[in-house]
Amino acid sequence: MIIVPGMEWEHFSLEAALLDQETRDWLRSASQAGAHIASVCTGAFALGEAGLLDGRRCTTHWAQLELLQVRFPRARVLDNVLFVHDGTITTSAGIASGIDLALAFLEHAQGPMFAAQVARHLVVYMRRNGSEPQRSIYLEYRTHLHSGVHCAQDYLISHVAEHVSLDELADIAKVSSRGLNRAFKEATGLTPVQYHQRLRLELAATLLANPTLRVEDVAIQCGFEDVRHFRRLWQRQFGMPPSLSRTLHHMA
């Protein structure tokens, strides 16, 4: 993977080149060899000079979108997106969207839970795609300040597919079972059981992307002993059966 950072705007014009010929050739040869090449902010102009944006969807900082399109008329420049993948070429908008892009790469390599944990460590919201905010259970319901509830949530995240009793969670949170149930509801709007179910559905959404797993296999791997219960919860949460959700995902 090659990531091209942004450059100072004072160097941008319709005529002036940002890269020398040797660097352009190097980027082109790397792309032809199969490297994934990404740019942050105005780094997209470097990709354009190397001919890597021709016929591709791309983006850059909002203030330079028009210039990018004028300089590289064969590119399909998009606005109002954080980042966009087109084959092995990825471009992102401003500097902050470079963080969104990095998290997307982490999610692809290590899964949504790992990427969400990194996002929480950085104290940023994680957005899975370039246009819509992410609705990840690993990040939602974490804006409260109750340390005991945070401990209980961390434990549930680490034991998604396991049976966890309320008493067990209460010991971890260092409060009574009744106190945890009340505090959890006040902090998140959910009971511990409901939160645990949401975690399992999030894991199921990831596993359903694997076409080799049957819906029944997904339910079991997520800790649901009753497959029918899993189907009912999925239907209630997403408004369609898991099999249809999988079909629509692959069509997208």
MIMI-718628 format. One record per residue: x, y negated, z of N, C-alpha, C, O in turn. Coordinates in steps of 0.2 Angstrom, whole numbers, padded with zeros to 4 digits, always signed. Layout:
XYZXYZXYZXYZ/...
This chain:
+0004+0006+0000+0000+0000+0000+0004-0006+0000+0009-0007+0004/+0002-0011-0004+0006-0018-0004+0001-0023-0003-0005-0023-0005/+0002-0027+0002-0002-0033+0004+0002-0039+0003+0007-0041+0005/-0002-0043-0001+0001-0050-0003-0002-0055+0001-0008-0056+0001/+0002-0059+0005-0001-0064+0009-0003-0070+0005-0001-0071-0001/-0006-0075+0008-0008-0081+0005-0002-0086+0004+0003-0085+0008/-0003-0091+0000+0002-0096-0001+0000-0103+0000-0006-0104+0000/+0004-0108+0001+0002-0115+0002-0001-0117-0004+0001-0116-0010/-0007-0121-0003-0011-0123-0009-0007-0129-0013-0009-0130-0019/-0002-0132-0010+0001-0137-0014+0005-0134-0020+0006-0138-0025/+0006-0128-0020+0009-0125-0026+0004-0123-0032+0006-0120-0037/-0003-0124-0031-0007-0121-0035-0009-0126-0040-0010-0132-0039/-0009-0124-0047-0012-0128-0052-0014-0124-0058-0013-0118-0057/-0016-0127-0063-0018-0123-0069-0012-0120-0073-0013-0115-0076/-0006-0123-0072-0001-0121-0076+0005-0118-0072+0008-0113-0074/+0006-0120-0066+0012-0118-0063+0011-0110-0060+0006-0108-0058/+0017-0106-0062+0017-0099-0060+0019-0099-0053+0024-0102-0051/+0016-0094-0049+0018-0093-0042+0024-0087-0042+0028-0088-0037/+0024-0083-0046+0028-0077-0046+0033-0078-0052+0031-0080-0058/+0039-0075-0051+0044-0074-0057+0042-0068-0060+0038-0064-0058/+0045-0067-0066+0043-0061-0071+0045-0055-0067+0041-0050-0068/+0050-0055-0064+0052-0048-0061+0047-0046-0055+0046-0040-0055/+0045-0051-0052+0040-0049-0046+0033-0047-0050+0030-0042-0047/+0031-0050-0055+0025-0048-0059+0026-0041-0061+0021-0037-0060/+0031-0040-0064+0033-0033-0067+0032-0028-0061+0030-0022-0062/+0035-0029-0056+0035-0025-0050+0028-0023-0047+0027-0017-0046/+0024-0028-0047+0017-0027-0045+0013-0023-0050+0010-0018-0048/+0014-0024-0056+0011-0020-0061+0013-0013-0061+0009-0008-0061/+0020-0012-0060+0022-0005-0060+0020-0001-0054+0018+0005-0054/+0020-0005-0048+0017-0002-0042+0010+0000-0043+0008+0006-0041/+0006-0004-0046-0001-0003-0047-0002+0003-0052-0006+0008-0051/+0002+0004-0057+0002+0009-0062+0004+0016-0059+0002+0021-0061/+0008+0015-0054+0010+0021-0050+0006+0024-0045+0007+0029-0042/+0000+0020-0044-0005+0022-0039-0005+0018-0033-0009+0020-0028/-0001+0013-0032-0001+0010-0025-0008+0006-0025-0011+0003-0030/-0010+0005-0018-0016+0001-0017-0013-0006-0016-0009-0007-0011/-0016-0011-0019-0013-0018-0019-0019-0022-0016-0024-0022-0019/-0017-0026-0011-0022-0030-0008-0019-0037-0007-0013-0038-0006/-0024-0042-0007-0021-0049-0006-0026-0052+0000-0031-0050+0001/-0023-0057+0003-0026-0061+0009-0026-0068+0006-0021-0071+0004/-0032-0071+0006-0033-0078+0004-0031-0079-0003-0033-0076-0007/-0026-0084-0003-0024-0086-0010-0019-0081-0013-0016-0082-0019/-0017-0076-0010-0013-0071-0013-0016-0068-0019-0013-0065-0023/-0023-0069-0020-0026-0066-0026-0023-0069-0032-0023-0066-0037/-0020-0075-0032-0017-0078-0037-0011-0074-0040-0010-0074-0046/-0007-0072-0035-0002-0067-0037-0004-0061-0041-0001-0059-0046/-0010-0058-0038-0012-0052-0042-0015-0054-0049-0014-0050-0054/-0018-0060-0049-0020-0062-0056-0014-0063-0061-0015-0062-0067/-0008-0066-0058-0003-0067-0063+0000-0061-0065+0003-0060-0070/+0000-0056-0061+0002-0049-0063-0003-0045-0067-0001-0040-0069/-0008-0048-0069-0013-0045-0073-0018-0040-0070-0021-0036-0073/-0018-0040-0063-0021-0035-0060-0029-0037-0058-0032-0032-0056/-0031-0043-0060-0038-0045-0059-0042-0044-0065-0048-0045-0065/-0039-0043-0071-0043-0042-0077-0048-0037-0077-0047-0031-0076/-0054-0040-0078-0060-0035-0078-0062-0033-0071-0067-0029-0070/-0059-0035-0066-0061-0033-0059-0064-0038-0055-0064-0044-0056/-0068-0036-0050-0072-0040-0045-0066-0042-0040-0062-0038-0038/-0066-0049-0038-0061-0051-0034-0064-0057-0030-0069-0060-0032/-0060-0060-0025-0062-0066-0022-0056-0069-0019-0050-0066-0019/-0056-0075-0016-0051-0079-0013-0054-0084-0009-0060-0084-0008/-0050-0088-0006-0053-0094-0001-0058-0098-0005-0057-0099-0011/-0063-0100-0002-0069-0103-0005-0066-0110-0009-0069-0111-0014/-0061-0113-0006-0059-0119-0009-0055-0118-0016-0054-0123-0020/-0053-0112-0017-0049-0110-0023-0053-0105-0028-0050-0103-0033/-0059-0104-0027-0063-0099-0031-0063-0102-0038-0062-0098-0043/-0065-0108-0039-0066-0111-0046-0059-0111-0050-0059-0109-0056/-0054-0112-0046-0047-0112-0050-0045-0105-0051-0042-0104-0057/-0047-0100-0047-0045-0093-0048-0049-0091-0055-0046-0088-0059/-0055-0093-0056-0059-0091-0061-0056-0094-0068-0056-0091-0073/-0054-0101-0067-0052-0104-0073-0045-0101-0075-0044-0101-0081/-0041-0100-0070-0034-0098-0072-0034-0090-0075-0030-0089-0079/-0039-0087-0072-0039-0080-0074-0047-0078-0077-0050-0075-0073/-0048-0080-0083-0055-0080-0085-0058-0073-0086-0064-0072-0086/-0053-0068-0086-0056-0061-0087-0057-0058-0080-0060-0052-0080/-0056-0061-0075-0057-0059-0068-0065-0060-0067-0068-0065-0069/-0068-0056-0062-0075-0057-0060-0075-0060-0053-0075-0056-0048/-0074-0066-0053-0073-0069-0046-0080-0070-0042-0085-0072-0045/-0080-0068-0036-0086-0068-0032-0085-0073-0026-0080-0074-0024/-0091-0076-0025-0091-0080-0019-0095-0077-0013-0099-0072-0015/-0095-0080-0007-0099-0078-0002-0098-0070+0000-0102-0067+0002/-0092-0068-0001-0090-0062+0002-0083-0062+0006-0079-0067+0005/-0082-0058+0011-0076-0058+0015-0071-0054+0011-0065-0057+0011/-0072-0049+0008-0067-0045+0004-0071-0041-0001-0077-0039+0000/-0067-0038-0006-0070-0034-0011-0065-0029-0013-0059-0031-0015/-0067-0023-0014-0063-0017-0016-0065-0016-0024-0071-0016-0025/-0061-0016-0028-0062-0014-0035-0057-0009-0037-0051-0011-0039/-0058-0002-0036-0053+0003-0038-0047+0002-0033-0049+0002-0027/-0041+0002-0035-0035+0001-0030-0033-0006-0029-0028-0007-0027/-0038-0011-0031-0036-0018-0030-0041-0021-0025-0047-0020-0026/-0039-0024-0020-0043-0027-0015-0041-0034-0014-0035-0036-0013/-0046-0039-0013-0044-0046-0012-0049-0048-0006-0054-0045-0005/-0047-0053-0003-0050-0056+0003-0051-0063+0003-0047-0066-0001/-0055-0066+0006-0056-0073+0006-0051-0077+0011-0045-0076+0009/-0053-0081+0016-0048-0084+0020-0044-0080+0024-0045-0074+0024/-0040-0083+0028-0035-0079+0032-0039-0075+0037-0037-0069+0038/-0044-0077+0040-0048-0073+0045-0051-0067+0042-0051-0062+0045/-0053-0067+0036-0056-0061+0033-0050-0056+0031-0052-0050+0030/-0044-0058+0032-0038-0053+0031-0039-0048+0037-0037-0043+0037/-0041-0051+0043-0042-0046+0049-0048-0041+0047-0047-0035+0049/-0053-0044+0044-0059-0040+0042-0056-0034+0038-0058-0028+0038/-0052-0036+0033-0049-0032+0028-0045-0026+0031-0046-0020+0030/-0041-0029+0036-0036-0024+0039-0040-0019+0043-0039-0013+0043/-0046-0021+0046-0050-0016+0050-0054-0011+0046-0055-0006+0047/-0055-0014+0040-0059-0009+0035-0054-0004+0033-0056+0002+0032/-0047-0006+0032-0042-0001+0030-0041+0004+0036-0041+0010+0035/-0041+0002+0042-0041+0006+0048-0046+0011+0048-0046+0017+0050/-0052+0008+0047-0058+0013+0047-0058+0018+0042-0060+0024+0043/-0056+0017+0036-0055+0022+0031-0050+0027+0033-0051+0033+0031/-0045+0025+0036-0039+0030+0037-0040+0034+0044-0039+0039+0044/-0043+0030+0049-0044+0034+0055-0051+0034+0058-0052+0037+0064/-0056+0032+0054-0063+0032+0057-0066+0026+0060-0062+0022+0062/-0072+0026+0061-0075+0020+0064-0074+0018+0071-0073+0013+0073/-0073+0024+0075-0072+0023+0082-0065+0020+0083-0064+0015+0087/-0060+0022+0080-0053+0019+0080-0053+0012+0078-0050+0008+0082/-0056+0010+0073-0056+0003+0070-0060-0001+0075-0058-0007+0076/-0066+0001+0078-0069-0003+0083-0065-0004+0089-0066-0009+0092/-0062+0001+0091-0057+0000+0097-0052-0005+0096-0051-0009+0100/-0049-0005+0090-0044-0010+0088-0048-0017+0088-0045-0022+0091/-0054-0018+0085-0057-0024+0085-0059-0027+0092-0058-0033+0093/-0061-0022+0096-0062-0024+0103-0056-0027+0107-0056-0032+0110/-0050-0023+0105-0044-0026+0108-0042-0033+0106-0039-0037+0109/-0043-0034+0099-0042-0040+0096-0047-0046+0098-0046-0052+0097/-0052-0044+0101-0058-0048+0103-0061-0051+0097-0062-0057+0097/-0062-0047+0092-0065-0050+0086-0071-0045+0084-0071-0039+0086/-0076-0047+0080-0081-0043+0078-0079-0040+0072-0075-0043+0068/-0081-0034+0071-0079-0030+0065-0084-0029+0060-0090-0028+0062/-0083-0031+0054-0088-0031+0048-0086-0025+0043-0080-0026+0040/-0090-0020+0042-0088-0015+0038-0087-0016+0031-0082-0014+0028/-0091-0021+0028-0090-0022+0021-0089-0030+0020-0089-0034+0025/-0089-0032+0014-0087-0039+0013-0093-0044+0014-0092-0050+0013/-0099-0041+0014-0104-0046+0014-0109-0046+0020-0113-0051+0021/-0109-0040+0024-0114-0040+0029-0110-0039+0036-0105-0035+0036/-0113-0041+0041-0110-0040+0048-0111-0033+0050-0116-0030+0049/-0106-0030+0053-0107-0023+0055-0111-0022+0061-0112-0027+0065/-0115-0017+0061-0120-0015+0067-0117-0009+0070-0120-0004+0070/-0111-0009+0073-0108-0003+0076-0110-0003+0083-0109-0008+0087/-0112+0003+0085-0113+0004+0092-0107+0003+0097-0108+0002+0103/-0101+0004+0094-0095+0004+0097-0093-0003+0099-0090-0005+0104/-0096-0008+0096-0095-0015+0097-0101-0019+0100-0101-0023+0104/-0107-0016+0098-0113-0019+0101-0114-0018+0109-0111-0013+0111/-0118-0022+0112-0119-0021+0119-0113-0021+0124-0113-0018+0129/-0108-0025+0121-0102-0025+0125-0100-0033+0127-0095-0034+0129/-0105-0037+0126-0104-0044+0128-0105-0046+0135-0104-0052+0137/-0107-0041+0139-0109-0042+0146-0102-0042+0150-0097-0041+0148/-0103-0044+0157-0097-0044+0161-0097-0039+0167-0093-0039+0172/-0101-0034+0166-0102-0029+0172-0097-0024+0171-0097-0020+0166/-0091-0024+0175-0086-0019+0174-0088-0012+0175-0085-0007+0171/-0092-0010+0179-0095-0003+0180-0098-0001+0174-0097+0005+0172/-0102-0005+0171-0106-0003+0165-0101-0002+0159-0102+0003+0155/-0096-0006+0159-0091-0005+0154-0087+0001+0154-0086+0005+0150/-0086+0003+0161-0082+0010+0162-0087+0015+0160-0084+0020+0157/-0093+0015+0161-0098+0020+0159-0098+0020+0152-0099+0026+0149/-0098+0015+0148-0099+0015+0141-0092+0018+0138-0093+0022+0133/-0087+0016+0141-0080+0019+0138-0080+0026+0139-0078+0030+0134/-0083+0029+0144-0083+0036+0146-0088+0039+0141-0086+0045+0138/-0094+0037+0139-0098+0039+0135-0095+0039+0128-0096+0044+0124/-0092+0034+0126-0089+0034+0119-0084+0039+0118-0083+0042+0113/-0080+0041+0124-0075+0046+0123-0078+0053+0124-0074+0058+0123/-0084+0054+0126-0087+0060+0127-0094+0061+0123-0099+0063+0126/-0094+0058+0117-0100+0057+0113-0104+0064+0112-0110+0064+0114/-0101+0069+0111-0105+0075+0109-0106+0080+0116-0108+0085+0115/-0103+0077+0121-0104+0081+0127-0110+0079+0132-0113+0074+0131/-0112+0084+0136-0118+0082+0140-0115+0078+0146-0110+0081+0150/-0117+0073+0148-0115+0068+0153-0121+0066+0157-0126+0064+0155/-0121+0068+0164-0126+0067+0168-0126+0060+0171-0120+0057+0171/-0131+0057+0173-0132+0050+0176-0127+0050+0182-0124+0045+0184/-0127+0055+0186-0123+0055+0192-0116+0055+0191-0112+0052+0194/-0114+0058+0185-0107+0058+0183-0105+0051+0181-0099+0049+0183/-0109+0048+0177-0108+0041+0175-0108+0036+0181-0103+0032+0181/-0112+0037+0186-0112+0033+0192-0106+0034+0196-0103+0029+0198/-0103+0040+0196-0096+0040+0200-0091+0036+0196-0087+0033+0199/-0091+0037+0190-0086+0033+0186-0087+0025+0186-0082+0022+0187/-0093+0023+0187-0095+0016+0187-0094+0014+0195-0094+0008+0196/-0094+0019+0199-0093+0017+0206-0099+0013+0209-0099+0009+0213/-0105+0016+0207-0111+0013+0209-0116+0019+0210-0114+0025+0208/-0122+0018+0213-0127+0024+0214-0130+0025+0207-0129+0021+0202/-0133+0031+0206-0136+0032+0200-0142+0027+0198-0142+0025+0193/-0146+0026+0204-0151+0021+0203-0148+0014+0201-0151+0010+0197/-0143+0012+0204-0139+0006+0203-0137+0005+0196-0137+0000+0193/-0134+0011+0193-0131+0011+0187-0136+0010+0181-0136+0006+0177/-0142+0014+0182-0147+0014+0178-0150+0007+0177-0151+0004+0172/-0151+0003+0183-0153-0004+0183-0148-0008+0180-0150-0013+0176/-0142-0008+0182-0137-0012+0179-0136-0011+0171-0135-0016+0168/-0136-0005+0169-0135-0003+0162-0140-0007+0158-0139-0010+0153/-0147-0006+0161-0152-0009+0157-0152-0016+0157-0153-0019+0152/-0150-0020+0162-0149-0027+0162-0144-0029+0158-0144-0035+0155/-0138-0026+0158-0132-0028+0154-0133-0027+0146-0131-0031+0142/-0137-0021+0144-0137-0019+0137-0144-0019+0134-0145-0019+0128/-0149-0019+0139-0156-0018+0136-0157-0011+0135-0163-0009+0132/-0153-0006+0136-0154+0001+0135-0152+0005+0141-0149+0002+0146/-0155+0011+0142-0153+0015+0147-0147+0019+0145-0145+0019+0139/-0143+0022+0150-0138+0026+0148-0139+0031+0143-0135+0033+0139/-0145+0035+0144-0147+0040+0139-0148+0037+0132-0146+0040+0127/-0151+0031+0132-0153+0028+0125-0146+0026+0122-0145+0027+0116/-0141+0024+0126-0135+0022+0123-0131+0028+0121-0128+0027+0115/-0131+0033+0125-0128+0039+0122-0131+0042+0116-0127+0044+0112/-0138+0041+0115-0141+0044+0109-0138+0039+0103-0137+0042+0098/-0138+0033+0104-0136+0028+0099-0128+0030+0097-0127+0030+0091/-0124+0032+0102-0117+0034+0100-0117+0040+0096-0114+0041+0091/-0122+0045+0097-0122+0051+0094-0125+0050+0086-0122+0053+0082/-0129+0045+0086-0132+0044+0079-0126+0040+0075-0126+0041+0069/-0122+0036+0078-0117+0033+0075-0112+0038+0072-0110+0038+0066/-0110+0043+0076-0106+0048+0074-0109+0052+0069-0106+0054+0064/-0116+0054+0069-0119+0057+0064-0119+0054+0057-0118+0057+0052/-0119+0047+0057-0119+0043+0051-0112+0044+0048-0112+0045+0042/-0107+0045+0052-0100+0046+0049-0100+0053+0046-0097+0055+0040/-0102+0058+0050-0102+0065+0048-0106+0067+0042-0105+0071+0038/-0112+0063+0041-0116+0064+0035-0113+0063+0029-0115+0065+0024/-0108+0059+0029-0104+0057+0023-0100+0063+0020-0098+0062+0014/-0100+0068+0024-0096+0074+0022-0101+0079+0019-0105+0082+0022/-0101+0080+0012-0106+0084+0009-0105+0091+0011-0110+0095+0009/-0100+0093+0014-0099+0100+0015-0103+0102+0022-0103+0108+0023/-0105+0097+0026-0109+0099+0032-0116+0098+0031-0119+0094+0028/-0120+0103+0033-0127+0103+0033-0129+0098+0038-0126+0097+0043/-0135+0096+0038-0138+0092+0043-0138+0095+0050-0137+0092+0055/-0140+0102+0050-0139+0106+0056-0132+0106+0059-0132+0105+0065/-0127+0106+0055-0120+0106+0057-0119+0099+0060-0116+0099+0066/-0121+0094+0057-0120+0087+0060-0123+0086+0067-0120+0084+0071/-0129+0089+0067-0133+0088+0074-0129+0092+0079-0128+0089+0085/-0127+0098+0078-0123+0101+0083-0117+0098+0085-0115+0098+0091/-0113+0096+0080-0106+0092+0081-0107+0086+0085-0103+0084+0088/-0113+0083+0085-0115+0077+0088-0117+0078+0095-0119+0073+0099/-0118+0084+0097-0121+0086+0104-0128+0087+0104-0131+0088+0110/-0132+0087+0099-0139+0088+0099-0140+0096+0099-0139+0099+0094/-0143+0099+0105-0145+0106+0105-0151+0107+0101-0152+0113+0098/-0155+0103+0100-0161+0104+0096-0161+0099+0090-0161+0093+0090/-0160+0103+0084-0160+0099+0078-0166+0095+0076-0165+0090+0073/-0172+0097+0078-0178+0094+0077-0178+0087+0081-0180+0082+0079/-0175+0087+0087-0174+0081+0091-0170+0076+0087-0171+0070+0087/-0164+0079+0084-0160+0074+0081-0163+0071+0075-0163+0065+0074/-0167+0075+0071-0171+0072+0065-0176+0067+0067-0177+0062+0064/-0179+0068+0073-0184+0063+0076-0181+0057+0077-0183+0051+0076/-0175+0057+0081-0172+0051+0083-0169+0047+0077-0169+0041+0077/-0167+0051+0072-0164+0048+0066-0170+0044+0062-0169+0039+0060/-0175+0048+0062-0181+0045+0058-0183+0038+0062-0185+0033+0059/-0183+0039+0068-0186+0033+0072-0181+0027+0072-0183+0021+0071/-0174+0029+0071-0169+0023+0071-0169+0020+0064-0168+0014+0063/-0169+0024+0059-0167+0022+0052-0173+0022+0047-0173+0020+0041/-0179+0025+0049-0185+0025+0045-0185+0030+0040-0189+0029+0035/-0181+0035+0040-0181+0040+0035-0177+0046+0038-0173+0045+0042/-0178+0052+0035-0175+0058+0037-0167+0058+0036-0165+0054+0031/-0163+0061+0039-0156+0061+0038-0154+0063+0031-0149+0061+0028/-0157+0068+0029-0156+0071+0022-0157+0065+0017-0152+0065+0012/-0162+0061+0017-0163+0055+0013-0157+0050+0014-0155+0047+0009/-0156+0049+0020-0150+0044+0021-0144+0046+0018-0140+0042+0015/-0142+0052+0018-0136+0055+0015-0137+0054+0007-0132+0052+0004/-0142+0055+0004-0143+0055-0003-0142+0047-0005-0139+0046-0010/-0145+0043-0001-0144+0036-0003-0137+0033-0002-0135+0029-0006/-0134+0036+0003-0127+0034+0004-0123+0036-0002-0118+0032-0004/-0123+0042-0004-0119+0044-0010-0121+0041-0016-0117+0040-0021/-0128+0039-0017-0130+0035-0023-0126+0028-0023-0125+0025-0028/-0126+0025-0017-0122+0019-0016-0115+0019-0018-0112+0014-0018/
